[in-house]
Amino acid sequence: MAKLRVGAIGVGGMGKAHLDSILVHKGVTVRAVCDVSTAALDAVQTPGVHKYTDWRELIAKEELDLVAVCLPHHLYPPVVIAALKAGLHVYKDKPFAKDLADARKMLAAAKKHQRRLFVGAQRKFSPSFLKALDILKSGKLGKIHFVRGAIHYYWTPVFEDAMRWRGQAKESGGIAIIDSGYHILDAVMAFCGTPRSVFASTGSLRAAAKGTYDIDDKAALVLDFPDGALGSMTISFATVPGEFRVVLHGQAGTLDITPAAMNLYQADKLVETITVDDAKVNTLAAQFAHCVKALRAGKPSLCDPDRALEVQKVIEAAYRSDAAGEVVRVR
Ligand SMILES: NC(=O)c1ccc[n+]([C@@H]2O[C@H](COP(=O)([O-])OP(=O)(O)OC[C@H]3O[C@@H](n4cnc5c(N)ncnc54)[C@H](O)[C@@H]3O)[C@@H](O)[C@H]2O)c1
């Protein structure tokens, strides 16, 4: 089988981690990379890879099958749409976009040009998530009636001083809910589907104190799912201790999921502890391999844009709820 010819646009920051995870795939050849930062380009040491500072040139000059795109949120639509229009498949990082309108534009372009558009959120490829999905499908938890999610980080002052586009809502779309929160919403929605409505409240204590950016650094959400399940979620990059946790409460059991261990309760008893080690798995490489397989087989993937659009709808509704101070329907 011919190797998939790949170009990467945005190879600094998270883009470098993506590039490294793509380079380990045996069925792929990376032909070209692009970044406006020469330091980011210099850090790419793979022999024979063409380097560009203008993504338009990369798309026009290279013979590719797919581009991996990892950029500041507001820059996604022009790059993704141009690539799709040029007949390339696109693999991009979360969030889908800085807002729902941009997400819809990219999805429409993928449909119009009949190319695959993958929106990654690599925690879906962690052992804990995959095992939890198996347990949910096995029926051990019964019908889920309550779900709790938490994603908490403590971003360092050094990181905050270099927030650039991330700190400006016009460019990033926000932080707590759309950036970090994307992962927890994506996981919870894979378990419970799209909520009907959301109530959200955000805060920006540390951000406001610094006065340099206008984004949310913490958020609390209440979610109502169509089948009667209720959800709550807390998201923050301004609190310790760090946490990534989803707790699924079903009528037959409860599953408490963390990246290191999962506890299964039935009635009020702990019946099993399953040790997992998400940190040991290269989830980015697993995600990319999953998408390549889906592309080659013409099968659906966990990174399909319709799924990502649902997450983006909830994010949009959450920010509207925060602004209005009321419950907002997800549509
Ligand atoms: N999946 C995750 O866990 C995770 C973690 C961090 C970031 N991200 C996502 O990755 C994306 C990028 O975030 P980041 O933290 O890497 O940002 P970043 O600012 O650190 O890196 C962005 C890169 O894009 C380059 N760039 C900017 N404009 C460009 C242009 N016009 N053409 C080519 N290159 C350009 C920059 O020079 C830089 O190298 C975002 O979507 C973010 O949400 C995902």
PDBQT file of the ligand as one rigid body, heavy atoms in Angstrom, charges set to zero:
ROOT
HETATM    1  N1  LIG A 401      -4.630  18.148  22.472  1.00  0.00    +0.000 N 
HETATM    2  C1  LIG A 401      -4.059  18.800  23.481  1.00  0.00    +0.000 C 
HETATM    3  O1  LIG A 401      -3.897  18.304  24.584  1.00  0.00    +0.000 OA
HETATM    4  C2  LIG A 401      -3.568  20.188  23.208  1.00  0.00    +0.000 A 
HETATM    5  C3  LIG A 401      -2.629  20.803  24.052  1.00  0.00    +0.000 A 
HETATM    6  C4  LIG A 401      -2.191  22.092  23.719  1.00  0.00    +0.000 A 
HETATM    7  C5  LIG A 401      -2.693  22.736  22.587  1.00  0.00    +0.000 A 
HETATM    8  N2  LIG A 401      -3.634  22.111  21.820  1.00  0.00    +0.000 N 
HETATM    9  C6  LIG A 401      -4.203  22.750  20.635  1.00  0.00    +0.000 C 
HETATM   10  O2  LIG A 401      -3.178  22.892  19.660  1.00  0.00    +0.000 OA
HETATM   11  C7  LIG A 401      -3.428  24.059  18.875  1.00  0.00    +0.000 C 
HETATM   12  C8  LIG A 401      -2.200  24.954  18.932  1.00  0.00    +0.000 C 
HETATM   13  O3  LIG A 401      -1.937  25.303  20.288  1.00  0.00    +0.000 OA
HETATM   14  P1  LIG A 401      -0.427  25.503  20.802  1.00  0.00    +0.000 P 
HETATM   15  O4  LIG A 401      -0.472  25.481  22.266  1.00  0.00    +0.000 OA
HETATM   16  O5  LIG A 401       0.477  24.584  20.086  1.00  0.00    +0.000 OA
HETATM   17  O6  LIG A 401      -0.169  26.999  20.285  1.00  0.00    +0.000 OA
HETATM   18  P2  LIG A 401       1.236  27.696  20.077  1.00  0.00    +0.000 P 
HETATM   19  O7  LIG A 401       0.960  29.151  19.949  1.00  0.00    +0.000 OA
HETATM   20  O8  LIG A 401       2.216  27.212  21.098  1.00  0.00    +0.000 OA
HETATM   21  O9  LIG A 401       1.741  27.112  18.670  1.00  0.00    +0.000 OA
HETATM   22  C9  LIG A 401       1.106  27.491  17.470  1.00  0.00    +0.000 C 
HETATM   23  C10 LIG A 401       2.103  27.306  16.345  1.00  0.00    +0.000 C 
HETATM   24  O10 LIG A 401       1.486  27.782  15.147  1.00  0.00    +0.000 OA
HETATM   25  C11 LIG A 401       2.431  28.603  14.466  1.00  0.00    +0.000 C 
HETATM   26  N3  LIG A 401       1.715  29.539  13.609  1.00  0.00    +0.000 N 
HETATM   27  C12 LIG A 401       1.029  30.645  13.978  1.00  0.00    +0.000 A 
HETATM   28  N4  LIG A 401       0.508  31.247  12.882  1.00  0.00    +0.000 NA
HETATM   29  C13 LIG A 401       0.877  30.485  11.813  1.00  0.00    +0.000 A 
HETATM   30  C14 LIG A 401       0.634  30.580  10.419  1.00  0.00    +0.000 A 
HETATM   31  N5  LIG A 401      -0.084  31.584   9.894  1.00  0.00    +0.000 N 
HETATM   32  N6  LIG A 401       1.170  29.648   9.603  1.00  0.00    +0.000 NA
HETATM   33  C15 LIG A 401       1.919  28.628  10.118  1.00  0.00    +0.000 A 
HETATM   34  N7  LIG A 401       2.178  28.488  11.444  1.00  0.00    +0.000 NA
HETATM   35  C16 LIG A 401       1.658  29.401  12.268  1.00  0.00    +0.000 A 
HETATM   36  C17 LIG A 401       3.192  29.286  15.586  1.00  0.00    +0.000 C 
HETATM   37  O11 LIG A 401       4.426  29.836  15.117  1.00  0.00    +0.000 OA
HETATM   38  C18 LIG A 401       3.381  28.145  16.548  1.00  0.00    +0.000 C 
HETATM   39  O12 LIG A 401       4.516  27.371  16.217  1.00  0.00    +0.000 OA
HETATM   40  C19 LIG A 401      -4.698  24.677  19.452  1.00  0.00    +0.000 C 
HETATM   41  O13 LIG A 401      -5.800  24.203  18.741  1.00  0.00    +0.000 OA
HETATM   42  C20 LIG A 401      -4.737  24.154  20.878  1.00  0.00    +0.000 C 
HETATM   43  O14 LIG A 401      -6.031  24.136  21.445  1.00  0.00    +0.000 OA
HETATM   44  C21 LIG A 401      -4.053  20.847  22.098  1.00  0.00    +0.000 A 
ENDROOT
TORSDOF 0
